[in-house]
Amino acid sequence: MVRAKLTVMNEQGIHLGPANIIANVADKFDSQIHFQTEYMDINAKSIISLVSGTFRKGDTVLCVCSGPDEKAALTAMRDILSRDLRGAKL
């Protein structure tokens, strides 16, 4: 298991568009990927779960990855959350 605190940098937080991008990237990994806050544990592979997190720009989450490709998954999540996803394509 690997973990790191990550900051949401998308200008408008994680709404439906960015949630779709994040979930599609997360889905490429065999590892379980979760974003944890003080109140929630969000499955990064679930668009509905990501949207329900109501993450805003500047929010910090603990990204926890567990599985055979956990290090690569954490790197990918660090990269995707650090970007502004407006107009981004997979």
C-alpha positions in Angstrom: 0.0 0.0 0.0 1.2 3.5 -0.9 -0.3 6.8 0.0 0.3 10.5 -0.5 -1.5 13.8 0.2 -2.6 15.3 -3.1 -4.2 18.7 -3.9 -7.0 19.1 -6.4 -5.8 21.8 -8.9 -8.6 21.7 -11.5 -10.0 25.2 -11.6 -13.6 24.1 -11.0 -12.9 21.2 -8.7 -14.0 17.7 -9.5 -17.4 17.8 -11.3 -18.7 15.4 -13.9 -16.1 16.1 -16.6 -13.0 15.8 -14.5 -14.5 12.9 -12.6 -14.9 11.0 -15.9 -11.2 11.7 -16.8 -10.0 10.6 -13.3 -12.1 7.5 -13.2 -10.9 6.5 -16.7 -7.3 6.9 -15.7 -7.8 5.0 -12.4 -9.6 2.2 -14.3 -6.4 1.4 -16.2 -4.8 0.1 -13.0 -5.4 -3.2 -11.2 -4.9 -1.6 -7.8 -7.6 -0.2 -5.7 -7.4 3.6 -5.6 -9.2 5.7 -3.0 -9.3 9.4 -2.1 -9.8 9.8 1.6 -10.8 12.9 3.6 -11.7 13.3 7.2 -15.3 12.4 6.3 -15.2 10.3 3.2 -13.5 7.4 1.4 -14.0 7.8 -2.3 -13.4 5.1 -4.9 -11.4 6.8 -7.7 -12.7 4.4 -10.3 -16.3 5.5 -9.7 -17.6 8.7 -11.4 -20.6 8.9 -9.1 -18.3 8.5 -6.0 -15.9 11.2 -7.3 -18.7 13.7 -8.0 -20.3 13.0 -4.6 -17.0 14.1 -3.0 -17.7 17.7 -4.0 -13.9 18.4 -4.2 -13.0 22.0 -4.9 -9.8 23.5 -6.2 -7.2 23.5 -3.4 -8.8 20.6 -1.4 -6.3 18.1 -0.1 -7.1 14.3 -0.2 -5.1 11.3 0.9 -4.7 9.1 -2.1 -4.3 5.4 -1.1 -3.4 2.8 -3.7 -3.2 -0.9 -3.0 -2.4 -3.6 -5.4 0.2 -4.9 -7.9 0.6 -1.6 -9.7 0.1 0.7 -6.7 3.2 2.9 -7.3 2.2 3.6 -10.9 -1.4 4.3 -9.9 -0.3 6.8 -7.3 2.0 8.5 -9.8 -0.9 8.7 -12.3 -3.3 10.2 -9.6 -0.7 12.7 -8.5 -0.3 13.8 -12.2 -4.0 14.0 -12.9 -5.0 15.9 -9.8 -2.2 18.4 -10.3 -3.5 19.5 -13.7 -6.3 21.8 -14.8 -8.5 19.4 -16.7 -10.6 21.9 -18.6 -10.7 20.7 -22.2 -8.6 17.7 -21.4 -9.0 14.5 -23.4 -8.0 11.0 -22.5 
